[in-house]
């Protein structure tokens, strides 16, 4: 019988693409796509998980990140 792990409720952050992807590396473009962003000024709301924060850290200079009040 498998033991269920508790799901942790993470706070949420709003991520907005502020700069163009023109001239960016393929890895940076893939990271933006992985976050779910497409065009300049597009926004997504994601959980503040270690995986997401790592992606944001790699391309922080392209983004605007704000906390979402629950």
mmCIF file of the C-alpha atoms, coordinates in Angstrom:
data_MODEL
# 
_entry.id   MODEL 
# 
loop_
_atom_site.group_PDB 
_atom_site.id 
_atom_site.type_symbol 
_atom_site.label_atom_id 
_atom_site.label_alt_id 
_atom_site.label_comp_id 
_atom_site.label_asym_id 
_atom_site.label_entity_id 
_atom_site.label_seq_id 
_atom_site.pdbx_PDB_ins_code 
_atom_site.Cartn_x 
_atom_site.Cartn_y 
_atom_site.Cartn_z 
_atom_site.occupancy 
_atom_site.B_iso_or_equiv 
_atom_site.pdbx_formal_charge 
_atom_site.auth_seq_id 
_atom_site.auth_comp_id 
_atom_site.auth_asym_id 
_atom_site.auth_atom_id 
_atom_site.pdbx_PDB_model_num 
ATOM 1  C CA . UNK A 1 1  ? 0.000  0.000  0.000   1.00 0.00 ? 1  UNK A CA 1 
ATOM 2  C CA . UNK A 1 2  ? 1.486  3.340  -1.081  1.00 0.00 ? 2  UNK A CA 1 
ATOM 3  C CA . UNK A 1 3  ? 1.723  6.184  1.376   1.00 0.00 ? 3  UNK A CA 1 
ATOM 4  C CA . UNK A 1 4  ? 0.238  9.443  0.116   1.00 0.00 ? 4  UNK A CA 1 
ATOM 5  C CA . UNK A 1 5  ? 2.366  12.504 0.615   1.00 0.00 ? 5  UNK A CA 1 
ATOM 6  C CA . UNK A 1 6  ? 0.836  15.775 1.739   1.00 0.00 ? 6  UNK A CA 1 
ATOM 7  C CA . UNK A 1 7  ? 0.559  18.372 -0.956  1.00 0.00 ? 7  UNK A CA 1 
ATOM 8  C CA . UNK A 1 8  ? 2.182  21.614 0.055   1.00 0.00 ? 8  UNK A CA 1 
ATOM 9  C CA . UNK A 1 9  ? 0.198  24.745 -0.726  1.00 0.00 ? 9  UNK A CA 1 
ATOM 10 C CA . UNK A 1 10 ? 2.694  27.079 -2.360  1.00 0.00 ? 10 UNK A CA 1 
ATOM 11 C CA . UNK A 1 11 ? 2.127  30.826 -2.613  1.00 0.00 ? 11 UNK A CA 1 
ATOM 12 C CA . UNK A 1 12 ? 1.642  32.147 -6.132  1.00 0.00 ? 12 UNK A CA 1 
ATOM 13 C CA . UNK A 1 13 ? 3.610  34.602 -8.241  1.00 0.00 ? 13 UNK A CA 1 
ATOM 14 C CA . UNK A 1 14 ? 2.683  36.528 -11.386 1.00 0.00 ? 14 UNK A CA 1 
ATOM 15 C CA . UNK A 1 15 ? 5.325  36.415 -14.119 1.00 0.00 ? 15 UNK A CA 1 
ATOM 16 C CA . UNK A 1 16 ? 5.253  38.936 -16.963 1.00 0.00 ? 16 UNK A CA 1 
ATOM 17 C CA . UNK A 1 17 ? 7.525  38.966 -20.037 1.00 0.00 ? 17 UNK A CA 1 
ATOM 18 C CA . UNK A 1 18 ? 8.906  42.508 -20.338 1.00 0.00 ? 18 UNK A CA 1 
ATOM 19 C CA . UNK A 1 19 ? 11.612 42.209 -23.013 1.00 0.00 ? 19 UNK A CA 1 
ATOM 20 C CA . UNK A 1 20 ? 11.834 40.719 -26.479 1.00 0.00 ? 20 UNK A CA 1 
ATOM 21 C CA . UNK A 1 21 ? 13.279 37.291 -27.213 1.00 0.00 ? 21 UNK A CA 1 
ATOM 22 C CA . UNK A 1 22 ? 15.087 38.591 -30.302 1.00 0.00 ? 22 UNK A CA 1 
ATOM 23 C CA . UNK A 1 23 ? 18.775 37.774 -30.074 1.00 0.00 ? 23 UNK A CA 1 
ATOM 24 C CA . UNK A 1 24 ? 18.355 35.433 -27.089 1.00 0.00 ? 24 UNK A CA 1 
ATOM 25 C CA . UNK A 1 25 ? 19.839 31.950 -26.899 1.00 0.00 ? 25 UNK A CA 1 
ATOM 26 C CA . UNK A 1 26 ? 17.802 28.849 -27.621 1.00 0.00 ? 26 UNK A CA 1 
ATOM 27 C CA . UNK A 1 27 ? 17.926 27.866 -23.913 1.00 0.00 ? 27 UNK A CA 1 
ATOM 28 C CA . UNK A 1 28 ? 16.528 31.248 -22.865 1.00 0.00 ? 28 UNK A CA 1 
ATOM 29 C CA . UNK A 1 29 ? 13.718 30.968 -25.426 1.00 0.00 ? 29 UNK A CA 1 
ATOM 30 C CA . UNK A 1 30 ? 12.908 27.446 -24.225 1.00 0.00 ? 30 UNK A CA 1 
ATOM 31 C CA . UNK A 1 31 ? 12.777 28.650 -20.611 1.00 0.00 ? 31 UNK A CA 1 
ATOM 32 C CA . UNK A 1 32 ? 10.319 31.417 -21.529 1.00 0.00 ? 32 UNK A CA 1 
ATOM 33 C CA . UNK A 1 33 ? 8.175  28.890 -23.381 1.00 0.00 ? 33 UNK A CA 1 
ATOM 34 C CA . UNK A 1 34 ? 8.385  26.478 -20.446 1.00 0.00 ? 34 UNK A CA 1 
ATOM 35 C CA . UNK A 1 35 ? 6.988  29.158 -18.153 1.00 0.00 ? 35 UNK A CA 1 
ATOM 36 C CA . UNK A 1 36 ? 4.049  29.538 -20.540 1.00 0.00 ? 36 UNK A CA 1 
ATOM 37 C CA . UNK A 1 37 ? 4.909  33.003 -21.837 1.00 0.00 ? 37 UNK A CA 1 
ATOM 38 C CA . UNK A 1 38 ? 4.552  33.904 -25.502 1.00 0.00 ? 38 UNK A CA 1 
ATOM 39 C CA . UNK A 1 39 ? 4.593  37.602 -26.351 1.00 0.00 ? 39 UNK A CA 1 
ATOM 40 C CA . UNK A 1 40 ? 5.816  40.752 -24.651 1.00 0.00 ? 40 UNK A CA 1 
ATOM 41 C CA . UNK A 1 41 ? 3.459  41.759 -21.813 1.00 0.00 ? 41 UNK A CA 1 
ATOM 42 C CA . UNK A 1 42 ? 1.972  38.260 -21.585 1.00 0.00 ? 42 UNK A CA 1 
ATOM 43 C CA . UNK A 1 43 ? 1.381  37.143 -17.992 1.00 0.00 ? 43 UNK A CA 1 
ATOM 44 C CA . UNK A 1 44 ? 1.042  33.824 -16.204 1.00 0.00 ? 44 UNK A CA 1 
ATOM 45 C CA . UNK A 1 45 ? 0.377  32.924 -12.581 1.00 0.00 ? 45 UNK A CA 1 
ATOM 46 C CA . UNK A 1 46 ? 2.467  30.052 -11.259 1.00 0.00 ? 46 UNK A CA 1 
ATOM 47 C CA . UNK A 1 47 ? 3.123  28.467 -7.884  1.00 0.00 ? 47 UNK A CA 1 
ATOM 48 C CA . UNK A 1 48 ? 6.255  29.689 -6.142  1.00 0.00 ? 48 UNK A CA 1 
ATOM 49 C CA . UNK A 1 49 ? 7.952  26.289 -6.401  1.00 0.00 ? 49 UNK A CA 1 
ATOM 50 C CA . UNK A 1 50 ? 11.720 25.662 -6.565  1.00 0.00 ? 50 UNK A CA 1 
ATOM 51 C CA . UNK A 1 51 ? 11.480 24.550 -10.224 1.00 0.00 ? 51 UNK A CA 1 
ATOM 52 C CA . UNK A 1 52 ? 9.706  27.740 -11.276 1.00 0.00 ? 52 UNK A CA 1 
ATOM 53 C CA . UNK A 1 53 ? 12.016 29.976 -9.239  1.00 0.00 ? 53 UNK A CA 1 
ATOM 54 C CA . UNK A 1 54 ? 15.025 28.337 -10.904 1.00 0.00 ? 54 UNK A CA 1 
ATOM 55 C CA . UNK A 1 55 ? 13.610 29.078 -14.342 1.00 0.00 ? 55 UNK A CA 1 
ATOM 56 C CA . UNK A 1 56 ? 12.888 32.673 -13.347 1.00 0.00 ? 56 UNK A CA 1 
ATOM 57 C CA . UNK A 1 57 ? 16.428 33.060 -12.000 1.00 0.00 ? 57 UNK A CA 1 
ATOM 58 C CA . UNK A 1 58 ? 17.894 32.033 -15.375 1.00 0.00 ? 58 UNK A CA 1 
ATOM 59 C CA . UNK A 1 59 ? 16.019 34.760 -17.286 1.00 0.00 ? 59 UNK A CA 1 
ATOM 60 C CA . UNK A 1 60 ? 15.277 37.336 -14.574 1.00 0.00 ? 60 UNK A CA 1 
ATOM 61 C CA . UNK A 1 61 ? 16.424 40.199 -16.834 1.00 0.00 ? 61 UNK A CA 1 
ATOM 62 C CA . UNK A 1 62 ? 13.540 39.499 -19.250 1.00 0.00 ? 62 UNK A CA 1 
ATOM 63 C CA . UNK A 1 63 ? 10.802 39.283 -16.630 1.00 0.00 ? 63 UNK A CA 1 
ATOM 64 C CA . UNK A 1 64 ? 8.806  41.199 -14.052 1.00 0.00 ? 64 UNK A CA 1 
ATOM 65 C CA . UNK A 1 65 ? 7.800  39.040 -11.093 1.00 0.00 ? 65 UNK A CA 1 
ATOM 66 C CA . UNK A 1 66 ? 5.238  39.990 -8.420  1.00 0.00 ? 66 UNK A CA 1 
ATOM 67 C CA . UNK A 1 67 ? 3.607  38.100 -5.564  1.00 0.00 ? 67 UNK A CA 1 
ATOM 68 C CA . UNK A 1 68 ? -0.105 37.341 -5.824  1.00 0.00 ? 68 UNK A CA 1 
ATOM 69 C CA . UNK A 1 69 ? -2.283 37.978 -2.796  1.00 0.00 ? 69 UNK A CA 1 
ATOM 70 C CA . UNK A 1 70 ? -4.572 35.069 -2.005  1.00 0.00 ? 70 UNK A CA 1 
# 
